[in-house]
Amino acid sequence: MSLGRLLIAAGLALLAAGLLFPFAGRLPFRLGRLPGDIYYHGRNTTVYIPLATCILLSILFSVVLWILRR
């Protein structure tokens, strides 16, 4: 993939994220609050591991890159 195509794809991804961001509260799910995200709140400690969110975003980015490579 040439540098020009990569920059165009990154720009389109940023544009899509920017357009989606104001409507994120209306989605039926919230990234970072998915089932499978690990959240532990102790007396003096809070641990948050967004496992399901990372897997979902990885799959999404993999599909987008696979489509762009075709």
Phi and psi in degrees as a GROMACS rama.xvg file:
@    title "Ramachandran Plot"
@    xaxis  label "Phi"
@    yaxis  label "Psi"
@TYPE xy
-76.1454  161.915  SER-2
-63.1725  -36.7649  LEU-3
-62.5432  -45.0165  GLY-4
-65.2207  -37.2963  ARG-5
-65.3399  -41.9303  LEU-6
-66.8349  -38.0311  LEU-7
-65.3388  -43.4245  ILE-8
-64.0815  -40.9929  ALA-9
-65.5941  -39.4378  ALA-10
-64.4572  -41.2835  GLY-11
-66.66  -37.3093  LEU-12
-65.7677  -41.1446  ALA-13
-66.1679  -38.4026  LEU-14
-63.5226  -44.967  LEU-15
-63.7496  -41.7013  ALA-16
-65.7202  -38.5677  ALA-17
-66.623  -35.1678  GLY-18
-75.5236  -31.8008  LEU-19
-79.0896  -27.0795  LEU-20
-58.0017  -44.8955  PHE-21
-65.0901  -24.0521  PRO-22
-99.2134  6.53876  PHE-23
-64.5285  -30.572  ALA-24
-69.6035  -20.36  GLY-25
-91.8117  -6.90386  ARG-26
-69.063  152.696  LEU-27
-70.8926  -9.46227  PRO-28
-136.136  158.213  PHE-29
-119.364  126.853  ARG-30
-64.1479  134.587  LEU-31
95.4814  -9.45629  GLY-32
-128.32  27.928  ARG-33
-80.0642  154.068  LEU-34
-63.3445  131.509  PRO-35
109.655  -16.3293  GLY-36
-77.9626  131.416  ASP-37
-93.9038  125.804  ILE-38
-134.542  121.922  TYR-39
-127.287  126.493  TYR-40
-122.32  105.979  HIS-41
-96.2172  -168.478  GLY-42
-66.6709  -44.7198  ARG-43
-120.284  6.12418  ASN-44
-136.63  140.686  THR-45
-128.453  126.713  THR-46
-123.914  129.345  VAL-47
-131.856  122.7  TYR-48
-125.415  106.844  ILE-49
-82.1733  66.4019  PRO-50
-64.2473  -53.1262  LEU-51
-65.1955  -37.3496  ALA-52
-63.8956  -42.5015  THR-53
-64.7024  -40.5761  CYS-54
-65.147  -44.2094  ILE-55
-61.8078  -45.689  LEU-56
-66.9559  -35.6592  LEU-57
-63.6175  -43.7635  SER-58
-64.1687  -43.1583  ILE-59
-61.8148  -47.432  LEU-60
-66.9681  -34.8053  PHE-61
-64.3547  -41.6907  SER-62
-66.4116  -41.9499  VAL-63
-63.3528  -45.3618  VAL-64
-66.7797  -35.4843  LEU-65
-63.4405  -40.2929  TRP-66
-66.4688  -40.6556  ILE-67
-69.0153  -28.9647  LEU-68
-76.3661  -20.1952  ARG-69
